């Protein structure tokens, strides 16, 4: 449970660090900022007041973004900015990959495809 509670701040710190890195392509930065804005926005595809499913779109988008960042930028670059231990990074990467597989490929490509 502790790892789950620490996940959001860790992802936010990693995101901020990746946005500041000159090695990260501009297109990837645009996708990261767009995803962060959507996740922070109160307007969602599935409203958050719906029990369980309300957070499903946020969870799947976060998984697609994490999996896409790992694919696009490579694990070494992303892991450099992960504020947790390597084991927690591997767990997050594995879960994100499994969840992202539930999203149709055509939708995943819309997030990172053109970059």
Protein Blocks (a to p, Z undefined) as FASTA:
>chain_A
ZZmmmmmmmmmmmmmmmmmpmklcfklmmmmmmmmmmmmpmbdfbdfklghjlmmmmmmm
mmmmmmmmmmmnopklmmmmmmbdfklmmmmmmmmmmmmmmpcfklmmmmmmmZZ
